Amino acid sequence: MAVSLTQLRAFHAVARHHGFTAGARALHISQPAVTAQVKALEAEHGVELFVRRPRAVDLTPIGKSLFAVAEKLFACEDDAARLLDEAAALRGGGLRVGADNPYQLMPLLAALRTRLPAVTVEVSLGNSRAVAEELARYAIDVALLASPAVAPELHTLTFSRDPVVLVVGAAHPLAARRRVALSTLDRAPMIRREEGSRTQEEFDRACGKAGVRPRFPVQVSGREGLREAIASGLGIGVISRAELGADPRLYPIRIEGVDISLEEVVACVKSRREAPLIRAFLEIAAEAARPTAGRTWKPGSRAG
């Protein structure tokens, strides 16, 4: 016997929202109509799907089994609607992009706009942890961020690997140095980034292994805050070389004797990697990727 999708949808709404009134509200129809659909489903198949109590309903064992099937069915319906919506997006949809730095992201967005000029782009910037959290809760569609911990639900493309360098202002005693040993930083006053900065985490890990203990009298949130603090002479900071940008106030210094680098990846939720706009962004990132080496940089060169 065929199952009425209208009846099944009414049953699914009541089960998901834990009541006939709430289910009717979710479907934007009257409560008596939902009640009638569920009763008809039960009667036609000779089953009891709910135990009805004065102020609540509970699924029976067969009701629980049917709800699991209905969840899969209507999830497929949602996927179909999303697929069609995303196909139309190439003719003018929007893409939400998160990134932990703007310097590597903006050329990718420029290439995307050239390829798909009708697409609108919304950019969200934050540290790596914040961007990863946005991606996990579907607040953004795709992200450029420092390589996160292995997450089986994410598809990642290695985009670049760049050294982490010390950065000082023009008046700092180290400004004339091209490279310094990590041990030089023991007890040196430095500027700490906020929790969630992968650059700071990698630097801290290297210091811990080497037994180096810098002092951090100043902590700032965000890369721009760090740049301004360094330029103002508040101490030494650490920044990925690719994220340094062009700022004549900042002097990068190679850290000698230890490899501290940051891998940037482009990531999306695996189940969405074939969505047209996400796929287009991934293709552009793959074309621009430079995963095995950072940009050419001689130790004595300055920002930019």
C-alpha positions as CSV (number, residue, x, y, z in Angstrom):
1,M,0.0,0.0,0.0
2,A,1.4,3.4,-1.0
3,V,2.1,5.9,1.7
4,S,0.6,9.4,1.3
5,L,3.4,12.0,1.5
6,T,0.9,14.6,2.8
7,Q,0.1,12.2,5.7
8,L,3.7,11.4,6.3
9,R,4.7,15.0,6.3
10,A,2.0,15.7,9.0
11,F,3.3,12.8,11.1
12,H,6.9,14.0,10.7
13,A,6.1,17.5,11.8
14,V,4.2,16.3,14.9
15,A,7.1,14.0,15.8
16,R,9.8,16.5,15.2
17,H,8.0,19.3,17.1
18,H,6.6,17.1,19.9
19,G,3.0,18.0,19.5
20,F,0.1,18.5,17.1
21,T,-0.2,22.2,17.7
22,A,3.6,22.8,17.2
23,G,3.6,20.5,14.1
24,A,0.7,22.4,12.6
25,R,2.5,25.7,13.2
26,A,5.6,24.4,11.5
27,L,3.6,23.4,8.4
28,H,1.5,26.6,8.4
29,I,-1.8,24.7,8.5
30,S,-4.5,24.2,11.1
31,Q,-4.1,21.8,14.0
32,P,-7.3,19.9,13.1
33,A,-5.9,19.3,9.6
34,V,-2.7,17.8,11.0
35,T,-4.6,15.7,13.4
36,A,-6.8,14.4,10.6
37,Q,-3.8,13.5,8.4
38,V,-2.1,11.6,11.2
39,K,-5.3,9.7,12.2
40,A,-5.8,8.8,8.5
41,L,-2.2,7.5,8.3
42,E,-2.8,5.3,11.4
43,A,-6.1,4.0,10.2
44,E,-5.1,3.2,6.7
45,H,-2.1,1.1,7.9
46,G,-3.6,-0.2,11.1
47,V,-0.9,1.2,13.4
48,E,-0.6,3.5,16.4
49,L,2.1,6.0,15.9
50,F,1.7,8.2,19.0
51,V,0.7,7.7,22.6
52,R,-1.5,10.7,23.2
53,R,-1.5,12.3,26.6
54,P,-3.2,15.5,27.8
55,R,-0.3,17.8,27.2
56,A,2.2,15.7,25.2
57,V,2.6,13.0,22.6
58,D,5.1,10.2,22.6
59,L,6.2,8.0,19.7
60,T,5.3,4.4,19.9
61,P,8.0,1.9,18.8
62,I,6.6,1.8,15.2
63,G,6.3,5.5,15.4
64,K,10.0,5.9,16.2
65,S,11.0,3.6,13.3
66,L,8.8,5.5,10.9
67,F,10.2,8.8,12.1
68,A,13.7,7.7,11.3
69,V,12.6,6.8,7.7
70,A,10.8,10.1,7.4
71,E,13.8,12.1,8.5
72,K,15.9,10.5,5.7
73,L,13.2,11.1,3.2
74,F,12.7,14.8,3.9
75,A,16.4,15.3,4.3
76,C,16.7,14.1,0.7
77,E,14.0,16.6,-0.3
78,D,16.0,19.4,1.4
79,D,19.1,18.3,-0.5
80,A,17.3,18.4,-3.8
81,A,16.0,21.9,-3.1
82,R,19.5,23.0,-2.1
83,L,21.0,21.5,-5.2
84,L,18.6,23.4,-7.4
85,D,19.1,26.6,-5.5
86,E,22.9,26.3,-5.7
87,A,22.8,25.5,-9.4
88,A,20.9,28.7,-9.9
89,A,23.4,30.5,-7.7
90,L,26.0,30.5,-10.5
91,R,23.7,32.9,-12.3
92,G,23.7,35.3,-9.4
93,G,23.8,33.7,-6.0
94,G,25.9,34.5,-3.0
95,L,28.9,32.9,-1.3
96,R,29.9,33.3,2.3
97,V,33.6,33.1,2.8
98,G,35.5,33.1,6.1
99,A,39.2,33.7,6.4
100,D,41.9,34.2,9.1
101,N,43.7,36.7,6.9
102,P,42.7,39.0,4.0
103,Y,46.1,39.0,2.2
104,Q,45.8,35.6,0.7
105,L,42.0,35.7,0.4
106,M,41.5,38.8,-1.7
107,P,43.2,37.5,-4.9
108,L,41.0,34.4,-4.8
109,L,37.9,36.6,-4.5
110,A,39.1,38.8,-7.4
111,A,39.5,35.6,-9.5
112,L,36.0,34.4,-8.5
113,R,34.4,37.7,-9.4
114,T,36.1,37.7,-12.8
115,R,34.9,34.2,-13.4
116,L,31.4,34.7,-12.0
117,P,30.7,38.4,-12.0
118,A,27.0,38.0,-11.0
119,V,27.9,36.3,-7.7
120,T,27.9,38.3,-4.5
121,V,30.4,37.6,-1.8
122,E,30.2,38.1,2.0
123,V,33.5,37.9,3.9
124,S,33.9,37.1,7.6
125,L,37.4,37.6,9.1
126,G,38.6,36.2,12.4
127,N,41.3,34.0,13.9
128,S,41.6,30.4,12.8
129,R,39.5,28.9,15.6
130,A,36.7,31.3,15.1
131,V,36.6,30.7,11.3
132,A,36.6,26.9,11.8
133,E,33.7,27.2,14.2
134,E,31.7,29.3,11.7
135,L,32.4,26.6,9.1
136,A,31.3,23.8,11.4
137,R,27.9,25.5,12.1
138,Y,27.3,26.4,8.5
139,A,27.5,30.1,9.1
140,I,29.9,30.3,6.1
141,D,30.2,28.2,3.0
142,V,34.0,28.0,2.5
143,A,37.0,29.1,4.5
144,L,40.7,30.0,4.2
145,L,42.4,29.3,7.5
146,A,45.5,27.9,9.2
147,S,45.2,24.1,9.0
148,P,42.7,22.9,11.6
149,A,42.8,19.7,13.6
150,V,41.7,16.8,11.5
151,A,38.0,17.0,11.2
152,P,36.4,14.1,9.2
153,E,33.4,16.2,8.1
154,L,35.7,18.7,6.3
155,H,37.2,18.6,2.8
156,T,40.5,20.6,2.8
157,L,42.9,21.7,0.1
158,T,46.4,22.7,1.1
159,F,46.9,26.2,-0.2
160,S,50.2,27.5,1.1
161,R,52.9,27.0,3.7
162,D,54.8,30.0,5.0
163,P,57.4,30.6,7.7
164,V,56.4,32.4,10.9
165,V,58.6,35.4,11.5
166,L,59.4,37.8,14.3
167,V,58.2,41.3,13.6
168,V,59.4,44.5,15.2
169,G,59.0,48.2,14.8
170,A,61.6,50.5,13.4
171,A,62.9,51.7,16.8
172,H,63.3,48.2,18.2
173,P,66.9,47.1,19.0
174,L,66.4,44.0,16.7
175,A,65.2,46.0,13.7
176,A,68.6,45.9,12.1
177,R,68.9,42.1,12.5
178,R,68.2,39.8,9.6
179,R,67.8,36.7,11.7
180,V,67.9,35.8,15.4
181,A,68.1,32.5,17.3
182,L,64.9,31.5,19.2
183,S,66.9,31.5,22.4
184,T,67.3,35.3,22.0
185,L,63.7,35.6,23.0
186,D,64.1,34.0,26.4
187,R,62.6,36.6,28.9
188,A,62.2,39.1,26.0
189,P,59.0,41.3,26.1
190,M,56.6,40.2,23.4
191,I,53.0,40.8,22.3
192,R,50.7,37.8,22.5
193,R,47.7,37.2,20.2
194,E,44.4,36.1,21.5
195,E,43.4,32.5,22.2
196,G,42.6,30.7,19.0
197,S,45.5,32.2,16.9
198,R,47.2,29.3,15.2
199,T,50.3,31.5,14.6
200,Q,50.6,32.1,18.3
201,E,50.0,28.4,19.1
202,E,52.8,27.3,16.7
203,F,55.2,29.8,18.2
204,D,54.4,28.8,21.7
205,R,54.9,25.1,20.8
206,A,58.3,25.8,19.4
207,C,59.3,27.8,22.5
208,G,58.1,25.0,24.8
209,K,60.2,22.5,23.0
210,A,63.3,24.7,23.2
211,G,62.7,25.8,26.8
212,V,62.4,29.4,25.8
213,R,60.2,31.6,27.9
214,P,59.3,35.0,26.5
215,R,57.4,37.5,28.6
216,F,54.0,38.7,27.4
217,P,53.1,42.0,29.1
218,V,50.8,42.9,26.3
219,Q,48.0,40.9,24.6
220,V,45.9,42.1,21.7
221,S,43.1,40.6,19.7
222,G,43.3,40.4,16.0
223,R,46.1,40.7,13.4
224,E,45.5,44.4,12.8
225,G,45.7,45.1,16.5
226,L,49.0,43.2,16.7
227,R,50.4,45.1,13.7
228,E,49.6,48.5,15.3
229,A,51.1,47.4,18.7
230,I,54.3,46.3,17.0
231,A,54.6,49.5,15.0
232,S,54.0,51.5,18.2
233,G,57.0,49.8,19.8
234,L,55.1,47.7,22.4
235,G,57.2,44.6,21.7
236,I,58.0,41.8,19.4
237,G,55.2,39.9,17.6
238,V,55.0,36.8,15.4
239,I,53.2,36.8,12.0
240,S,53.1,34.4,9.1
241,R,55.3,35.9,6.4
242,A,52.4,35.6,3.8
243,E,50.2,37.6,6.1
244,L,52.6,40.5,6.8
245,G,51.5,42.6,3.8
246,A,53.1,45.8,2.8
247,D,53.8,48.0,5.8
248,P,57.1,49.9,6.0
249,R,56.7,50.3,9.7
250,L,57.2,46.6,10.3
251,Y,60.5,44.7,10.1
252,P,60.4,40.9,9.7
253,I,63.2,38.8,11.2
254,R,63.8,35.1,10.4
255,I,63.9,32.8,13.4
256,E,67.1,30.8,13.1
257,G,67.6,27.2,13.9
258,V,64.0,26.1,14.1
259,D,61.3,25.6,11.5
260,I,58.1,27.3,12.6
261,S,55.6,27.4,9.7
262,L,51.9,27.8,9.1
263,E,49.9,25.8,6.6
264,E,46.9,27.5,5.1
265,V,44.1,25.4,3.8
266,V,40.9,26.1,1.9
267,A,38.1,24.1,3.6
268,C,34.4,23.3,3.3
269,V,32.0,20.7,4.7
270,K,32.5,17.5,2.7
271,S,28.8,17.1,1.9
272,R,28.9,20.5,0.2
273,R,32.1,20.3,-1.9
274,E,30.1,19.8,-5.1
275,A,27.9,22.8,-4.6
276,P,28.5,25.0,-7.7
277,L,29.8,28.1,-6.0
278,I,31.9,26.2,-3.5
279,R,33.3,24.0,-6.3
280,A,34.2,27.1,-8.3
281,F,36.0,28.6,-5.3
282,L,37.9,25.3,-4.7
283,E,39.0,25.2,-8.3
284,I,40.3,28.8,-8.2
285,A,42.2,28.0,-4.9
286,A,43.7,24.8,-6.5
287,E,45.0,26.9,-9.4
288,A,46.6,29.4,-7.1
289,A,47.9,27.0,-4.5
290,R,51.6,27.0,-3.5
291,P,51.6,24.3,-0.8
292,T,55.3,23.3,-0.8
293,A,57.0,26.6,-0.3
294,G,56.2,30.1,0.9
295,R,56.8,33.2,-1.2
296,T,60.3,34.0,-2.1
297,W,61.8,35.9,0.8
298,K,65.4,36.8,1.5
299,P,66.2,37.2,5.2
300,G,67.1,40.9,4.9
301,S,63.9,41.9,3.0
302,R,61.3,44.0,4.7
303,A,57.5,43.9,4.7
304,G,56.0,43.9,1.3
